[in-house]
Amino acid sequence: MEEFYLQDIFLDLVPIAEMCDVVPFVTPDAIIEVLELPVDDESVYGFELREGSVFSFGVSADQIFDLVLCHFEDYESWLDSIDPEAELLALEARFGVMSTSITFRATRSMYVAVIVTNSSESPIQALVEAQS
C-alpha cells in the first residue's frame, strides 16, 4: 500500500481552521483530522498492528507539541501508576516539535498507542494523519 504524507494530501498552505469541512476522514486504514488541544491536554490514538505491517503517523500544528508512540499496555500501566514521576516507555518520541512524522514497522502483532500532547502555553490546532 502506498504511504501518504501531509504534503501529499494538502498541497497548498491552508489555515487549519479552514480545513474543518474536509476532515475528519476516517477509514479502517487511515485517519485525517483536525485536532484542537487545550493547554496541558492530550489526545490518544490506539491501533492494532499485524506482524510486518508498516504504520505512519504525522502531525503538523500551529504550536509546539509532543508525540509518543508506545505499546498500548505500557500506556495503560503508565496511566495506572501512582508515581507522578513515572516515565512512559516509548518506542518513538518527538518533543517540542511543530511538525513530525513517525514510521514504524511491527515486528509482531501488537496494539500501539500514539499520544499527542499540547506542550505549548496556549491551545493548539493540529492536522493529524495516520495510515497503516
Z-matrix of the N, CA and C atoms (Angstrom, degrees):
N
C 1 1.443
C 2 1.529 1 108.70
N 3 1.309 2 117.35 1 134.09
C 4 1.455 3 122.50 2 179.91
C 5 1.521 4 110.67 3 -69.36
N 6 1.335 5 116.65 4 137.04
C 7 1.458 6 120.40 5 178.67
C 8 1.522 7 109.42 6 -88.85
N 9 1.328 8 116.39 7 138.74
C 10 1.448 9 122.16 8 177.85
C 11 1.515 10 109.40 9 -113.37
N 12 1.302 11 117.02 10 145.93
C 13 1.453 12 122.55 11 177.67
C 14 1.522 13 108.65 12 -122.89
N 15 1.320 14 116.80 13 165.53
C 16 1.458 15 121.12 14 -174.80
C 17 1.516 16 112.45 15 -52.73
N 18 1.332 17 116.92 16 -41.93
C 19 1.462 18 118.73 17 -177.81
C 20 1.525 19 112.46 18 -69.02
N 21 1.337 20 118.18 19 -20.14
C 22 1.459 21 121.01 20 176.78
C 23 1.528 22 111.31 21 -76.14
N 24 1.312 23 116.16 22 -27.22
C 25 1.453 24 120.46 23 -175.23
C 26 1.531 25 111.30 24 -91.68
N 27 1.313 26 116.57 25 -44.60
C 28 1.463 27 121.45 26 -179.56
C 29 1.530 28 108.02 27 -115.42
N 30 1.318 29 116.53 28 95.77
C 31 1.459 30 121.17 29 -173.83
C 32 1.521 31 113.06 30 -75.62
N 33 1.328 32 117.78 31 -28.56
C 34 1.457 33 121.03 32 179.79
C 35 1.516 34 109.59 33 -102.41
N 36 1.340 35 115.87 34 151.89
C 37 1.455 36 119.47 35 174.96
C 38 1.516 37 108.09 36 -74.28
N 39 1.315 38 116.26 37 116.39
C 40 1.457 39 122.72 38 -178.11
C 41 1.520 40 107.06 39 -127.26
N 42 1.332 41 118.57 40 133.01
C 43 1.463 42 119.20 41 176.38
C 44 1.537 43 109.82 42 -56.42
N 45 1.326 44 115.41 43 136.60
C 46 1.457 45 120.21 44 -175.95
C 47 1.519 46 111.08 45 -55.98
N 48 1.332 47 117.81 46 -36.92
C 49 1.464 48 121.07 47 -179.04
C 50 1.529 49 111.83 48 -58.95
N 51 1.341 50 117.68 49 -29.96
C 52 1.458 51 121.42 50 -179.96
C 53 1.526 52 112.76 51 -79.81
N 54 1.331 53 117.69 52 -10.12
C 55 1.460 54 121.16 53 -178.02
C 56 1.516 55 112.51 54 -86.59
N 57 1.312 56 118.95 55 -5.53
C 58 1.459 57 121.33 56 -175.90
C 59 1.521 58 112.58 57 -57.17
N 60 1.337 59 118.12 58 -26.42
C 61 1.458 60 120.08 59 178.52
C 62 1.527 61 112.21 60 -74.87
N 63 1.334 62 117.83 61 -21.35
C 64 1.449 63 121.21 62 -176.27
C 65 1.523 64 112.02 63 -95.28
N 66 1.297 65 117.82 64 -20.10
C 67 1.447 66 121.17 65 -175.43
C 68 1.517 67 109.34 66 -127.50
N 69 1.303 68 121.41 67 158.29
C 70 1.446 69 125.70 68 9.33
C 71 1.528 70 113.14 69 -83.09
N 72 1.294 71 115.11 70 152.43
C 73 1.453 72 124.20 71 175.76
C 74 1.517 73 105.58 72 -122.96
N 75 1.319 74 118.14 73 114.00
C 76 1.454 75 121.35 74 -176.44
C 77 1.520 76 109.09 75 -131.14
N 78 1.329 77 116.57 76 126.24
C 79 1.454 78 123.56 77 173.23
C 80 1.524 79 106.66 78 -130.36
N 81 1.334 80 118.61 79 174.64
C 82 1.471 81 118.54 80 176.06
C 83 1.528 82 113.06 81 -60.96
N 84 1.339 83 117.91 82 -22.13
C 85 1.461 84 120.96 83 -176.48
C 86 1.521 85 114.59 84 -108.19
N 87 1.334 86 118.60 85 -9.23
C 88 1.461 87 118.81 86 -174.10
C 89 1.525 88 112.41 87 -151.83
N 90 1.324 89 114.95 88 153.25
C 91 1.460 90 122.72 89 173.75
C 92 1.522 91 107.55 90 -135.08
N 93 1.311 92 116.11 91 131.24
C 94 1.463 93 121.30 92 169.81
C 95 1.519 94 105.51 93 -134.29
N 96 1.324 95 116.82 94 120.65
C 97 1.456 96 119.31 95 -179.33
C 98 1.518 97 111.52 96 -152.86
N 99 1.319 98 114.54 97 157.10
C 100 1.455 99 121.21 98 170.99
C 101 1.518 100 106.65 99 -93.89
N 102 1.307 101 115.22 100 130.82
C 103 1.450 102 122.25 101 -176.35
C 104 1.522 103 108.98 102 -117.16
N 105 1.327 104 117.44 103 131.63
C 106 1.454 105 121.76 104 174.56
C 107 1.518 106 107.62 105 -114.52
N 108 1.340 107 116.36 106 122.06
C 109 1.457 108 121.09 107 -177.73
C 110 1.520 109 111.10 108 -121.37
N 111 1.337 110 117.54 109 124.02
C 112 1.463 111 120.35 110 173.53
C 113 1.533 112 110.34 111 -67.06
N 114 1.313 113 117.31 112 169.46
C 115 1.461 114 123.16 113 177.97
C 116 1.536 115 109.04 114 -58.98
N 117 1.333 116 116.31 115 138.84
C 118 1.474 117 123.58 116 179.10
C 119 1.524 118 113.53 117 58.71
N 120 1.313 119 118.28 118 28.63
C 121 1.463 120 121.56 119 178.15
C 122 1.524 121 108.53 120 -113.46
N 123 1.325 122 115.70 121 166.32
C 124 1.465 123 120.28 122 179.28
C 125 1.515 124 110.15 123 -142.54
N 126 1.320 125 115.11 124 159.08
C 127 1.455 126 122.45 125 174.43
C 128 1.525 127 106.60 126 -125.61
N 129 1.332 128 116.34 127 133.35
C 130 1.457 129 121.21 128 -175.58
C 131 1.524 130 109.14 129 -116.82
N 132 1.318 131 116.01 130 133.30
C 133 1.457 132 123.35 131 178.30
C 134 1.526 133 107.53 132 -118.70
N 135 1.334 134 117.65 133 131.86
C 136 1.450 135 121.80 134 177.51
C 137 1.517 136 110.68 135 -112.42
N 138 1.335 137 116.61 136 139.90
C 139 1.460 138 121.95 137 -177.69
C 140 1.516 139 110.21 138 -138.48
N 141 1.324 140 115.59 139 142.87
C 142 1.461 141 121.68 140 171.59
C 143 1.517 142 107.24 141 -99.37
N 144 1.331 143 116.19 142 123.21
C 145 1.461 144 121.31 143 179.76
C 146 1.515 145 109.42 144 -113.11
N 147 1.307 146 115.75 145 140.38
C 148 1.464 147 121.15 146 176.08
C 149 1.529 148 108.82 147 -95.87
N 150 1.300 149 115.55 148 154.38
C 151 1.460 150 120.77 149 179.74
C 152 1.530 151 110.90 150 -52.75
N 153 1.312 152 116.72 151 129.18
C 154 1.458 153 122.61 152 178.67
C 155 1.520 154 114.87 153 85.84
N 156 1.328 155 118.12 154 -8.87
C 157 1.464 156 119.33 155 -179.29
C 158 1.536 157 110.77 156 -73.57
N 159 1.312 158 115.15 157 152.10
C 160 1.463 159 121.27 158 178.14
C 161 1.518 160 107.90 159 -109.48
N 162 1.307 161 115.79 160 131.53
C 163 1.456 162 123.55 161 -176.47
C 164 1.520 163 108.97 162 -121.57
N 165 1.331 164 116.91 163 132.42
C 166 1.465 165 119.36 164 175.86
C 167 1.524 166 108.78 165 -126.65
N 168 1.318 167 115.35 166 142.95
C 169 1.461 168 122.09 167 -178.50
C 170 1.517 169 106.95 168 -141.88
N 171 1.334 170 116.75 169 123.89
C 172 1.460 171 121.00 170 -179.21
C 173 1.510 172 111.35 171 -130.40
N 174 1.331 173 115.73 172 146.99
C 175 1.459 174 122.01 173 178.72
C 176 1.526 175 108.46 174 -139.48
N 177 1.336 176 116.42 175 135.45
C 178 1.463 177 123.16 176 170.39
C 179 1.516 178 106.58 177 -127.24
N 180 1.340 179 117.24 178 133.70
C 181 1.465 180 120.75 179 -174.85
C 182 1.520 181 111.24 180 -137.64
N 183 1.335 182 114.77 181 168.23
C 184 1.453 183 120.42 182 178.71
C 185 1.536 184 112.43 183 -91.16
N 186 1.327 185 117.74 184 -3.70
C 187 1.468 186 124.41 185 176.04
C 188 1.523 187 107.55 186 -140.55
N 189 1.325 188 116.79 187 170.68
C 190 1.465 189 118.84 188 179.43
C 191 1.534 190 111.17 189 -74.06
N 192 1.332 191 114.80 190 150.91
C 193 1.459 192 122.10 191 179.36
C 194 1.519 193 108.37 192 -147.72
N 195 1.331 194 115.83 193 169.93
C 196 1.458 195 122.66 194 174.00
C 197 1.526 196 107.97 195 -115.95
N 198 1.330 197 115.79 196 145.67
C 199 1.465 198 121.40 197 179.10
C 200 1.522 199 107.89 198 -131.51
N 201 1.337 200 116.66 199 129.17
C 202 1.458 201 121.61 200 179.88
C 203 1.523 202 108.73 201 -131.08
N 204 1.336 203 116.17 202 131.75
C 205 1.466 204 123.44 203 173.02
C 206 1.525 205 106.52 204 -110.22
N 207 1.339 206 116.65 205 128.20
C 208 1.457 207 120.08 206 -178.68
C 209 1.527 208 109.66 207 -149.70
N 210 1.334 209 115.89 208 170.53
C 211 1.459 210 120.15 209 171.80
C 212 1.524 211 107.36 210 -67.18
N 213 1.322 212 117.24 211 140.39
C 214 1.454 213 120.48 212 -177.30
C 215 1.529 214 111.56 213 -61.23
N 216 1.333 215 116.72 214 -38.90
C 217 1.470 216 118.80 215 179.65
C 218 1.525 217 111.89 216 -65.62
N 219 1.342 218 117.95 217 -31.95
C 220 1.470 219 120.52 218 175.15
C 221 1.528 220 110.73 219 -66.64
N 222 1.336 221 116.01 220 -38.53
C 223 1.464 222 119.67 221 177.07
C 224 1.528 223 110.59 222 -63.61
N 225 1.331 224 116.79 223 -44.42
C 226 1.466 225 119.85 224 178.94
C 227 1.525 226 111.38 225 -62.68
N 228 1.330 227 117.65 226 -41.52
C 229 1.470 228 121.30 227 177.73
C 230 1.518 229 111.00 228 -63.04
N 231 1.321 230 116.19 229 -41.14
C 232 1.464 231 121.29 230 178.61
C 233 1.535 232 110.15 231 -62.75
N 234 1.342 233 116.60 232 -42.23
C 235 1.467 234 120.07 233 177.80
C 236 1.527 235 111.72 234 -62.19
N 237 1.332 236 116.54 235 -38.41
C 238 1.459 237 121.84 236 -177.51
C 239 1.533 238 113.20 237 -80.02
N 240 1.325 239 117.43 238 -10.15
C 241 1.457 240 121.26 239 -177.39
C 242 1.528 241 110.71 240 -65.27
N 243 1.323 242 115.17 241 138.86
C 244 1.467 243 119.20 242 177.36
C 245 1.528 244 111.18 243 -90.85
N 246 1.331 245 116.43 244 -7.64
C 247 1.465 246 121.14 245 179.38
C 248 1.521 247 109.25 246 -85.45
N 249 1.354 248 118.71 247 113.87
C 250 1.465 249 120.60 248 -179.14
C 251 1.534 250 113.81 249 -65.93
N 252 1.335 251 116.72 250 -16.11
C 253 1.469 252 121.34 251 179.60
C 254 1.532 253 112.48 252 -97.32
N 255 1.322 254 117.36 253 3.66
C 256 1.476 255 121.01 254 -178.57
C 257 1.524 256 109.73 255 -60.56
N 258 1.318 257 115.89 256 138.84
C 259 1.458 258 121.16 257 179.34
C 260 1.519 259 109.89 258 -102.09
N 261 1.317 260 115.23 259 143.77
C 262 1.455 261 122.28 260 177.75
C 263 1.524 262 108.85 261 -82.80
N 264 1.338 263 116.91 262 130.10
C 265 1.460 264 121.11 263 177.70
C 266 1.528 265 108.22 264 -75.69
N 267 1.310 266 116.91 265 112.94
C 268 1.461 267 121.54 266 -174.64
C 269 1.523 268 111.60 267 -103.32
N 270 1.343 269 115.25 268 142.06
C 271 1.463 270 121.01 269 169.90
C 272 1.525 271 109.27 270 -81.78
N 273 1.332 272 116.15 271 -37.82
C 274 1.467 273 124.27 272 176.90
C 275 1.524 274 107.05 273 -147.89
N 276 1.322 275 117.22 274 147.73
C 277 1.467 276 120.06 275 178.02
C 278 1.523 277 109.72 276 -151.03
N 279 1.321 278 115.35 277 144.68
C 280 1.460 279 123.44 278 174.59
C 281 1.533 280 106.33 279 -134.19
N 282 1.320 281 116.98 280 125.75
C 283 1.458 282 121.26 281 -177.10
C 284 1.523 283 110.98 282 -119.35
N 285 1.346 284 116.42 283 138.57
C 286 1.455 285 121.82 284 175.41
C 287 1.517 286 113.74 285 64.18
N 288 1.335 287 117.39 286 42.43
C 289 1.465 288 121.61 287 -179.21
C 290 1.529 289 110.09 288 -113.74
N 291 1.330 290 116.07 289 159.83
C 292 1.467 291 120.65 290 174.84
C 293 1.525 292 110.97 291 -107.34
N 294 1.334 293 116.72 292 -15.99
C 295 1.459 294 121.81 293 178.13
C 296 1.522 295 108.05 294 -156.84
N 297 1.320 296 115.94 295 132.36
C 298 1.462 297 119.63 296 178.94
C 299 1.513 298 109.84 297 -161.73
N 300 1.318 299 115.65 298 162.69
C 301 1.462 300 120.87 299 172.66
C 302 1.520 301 108.51 300 -144.16
N 303 1.315 302 114.32 301 151.36
C 304 1.460 303 121.84 302 178.40
C 305 1.522 304 107.32 303 -126.78
N 306 1.320 305 116.45 304 132.79
C 307 1.458 306 121.67 305 172.57
C 308 1.518 307 106.70 306 -117.74
N 309 1.327 308 115.83 307 129.05
C 310 1.465 309 121.32 308 -173.29
C 311 1.524 310 109.22 309 -134.81
N 312 1.344 311 116.24 310 131.86
C 313 1.471 312 121.40 311 176.05
C 314 1.530 313 107.44 312 -104.66
N 315 1.327 314 116.31 313 124.37
C 316 1.464 315 121.65 314 -179.33
C 317 1.525 316 109.80 315 -77.57
N 318 1.327 317 116.72 316 122.44
C 319 1.470 318 121.00 317 178.18
C 320 1.521 319 111.43 318 -83.53
N 321 1.335 320 115.68 319 -12.10
C 322 1.467 321 122.29 320 176.05
C 323 1.523 322 107.21 321 -153.93
N 324 1.303 323 117.55 322 166.58
C 325 1.461 324 120.10 323 175.94
C 326 1.528 325 108.41 324 -68.68
N 327 1.345 326 115.78 325 135.71
C 328 1.458 327 119.61 326 -175.37
C 329 1.520 328 110.70 327 -162.64
N 330 1.324 329 114.74 328 165.10
C 331 1.460 330 121.95 329 171.01
C 332 1.516 331 106.95 330 -106.54
N 333 1.333 332 115.99 331 132.38
C 334 1.460 333 120.24 332 178.13
C 335 1.524 334 109.03 333 -122.59
N 336 1.319 335 114.60 334 158.92
C 337 1.459 336 121.74 335 174.74
C 338 1.522 337 107.87 336 -124.23
N 339 1.323 338 115.75 337 141.54
C 340 1.456 339 121.78 338 171.85
C 341 1.522 340 106.30 339 -117.86
N 342 1.331 341 115.58 340 125.02
C 343 1.457 342 121.01 341 -178.28
C 344 1.521 343 108.28 342 -112.92
N 345 1.331 344 116.26 343 122.30
C 346 1.462 345 122.13 344 174.77
C 347 1.524 346 105.75 345 -106.58
N 348 1.336 347 116.90 346 119.86
C 349 1.452 348 122.27 347 -175.54
C 350 1.518 349 110.21 348 -118.84
N 351 1.310 350 116.47 349 133.26
C 352 1.463 351 121.25 350 175.77
C 353 1.520 352 108.08 351 -75.89
N 354 1.320 353 116.79 352 107.16
C 355 1.460 354 121.47 353 179.40
C 356 1.523 355 111.87 354 -103.39
N 357 1.330 356 116.82 355 10.05
C 358 1.462 357 120.21 356 178.72
C 359 1.532 358 109.41 357 -92.10
N 360 1.311 359 115.56 358 178.17
C 361 1.463 360 120.30 359 -179.24
C 362 1.519 361 112.73 360 -97.56
N 363 1.325 362 116.78 361 11.75
C 364 1.464 363 121.02 362 175.71
C 365 1.527 364 109.01 363 -146.88
N 366 1.334 365 117.80 364 163.70
C 367 1.467 366 120.10 365 179.63
C 368 1.538 367 110.75 366 -58.27
N 369 1.315 368 115.82 367 150.90
C 370 1.464 369 119.71 368 178.78
C 371 1.518 370 110.48 369 -122.27
N 372 1.325 371 114.36 370 153.99
C 373 1.453 372 122.35 371 167.94
C 374 1.514 373 106.15 372 -117.46
N 375 1.317 374 116.10 373 135.02
C 376 1.445 375 120.65 374 -176.13
C 377 1.522 376 110.63 375 -138.70
N 378 1.299 377 115.77 376 150.43
C 379 1.445 378 122.98 377 173.05
C 380 1.522 379 106.95 378 -102.56
N 381 1.333 380 116.71 379 122.88
C 382 1.463 381 122.85 380 -176.94
C 383 1.519 382 108.37 381 -111.44
N 384 1.344 383 116.39 382 134.26
C 385 1.461 384 121.45 383 177.10
C 386 1.524 385 107.44 384 -135.62
N 387 1.320 386 116.64 385 126.36
C 388 1.462 387 121.62 386 177.95
C 389 1.511 388 109.01 387 -133.35
N 390 1.338 389 115.26 388 144.47
C 391 1.454 390 119.73 389 178.81
C 392 1.507 391 109.72 390 -150.57
N 393 1.323 392 115.52 391 136.04
C 394 1.465 393 118.88 392 175.91
C 395 1.514 394 109.67 393 -124.05
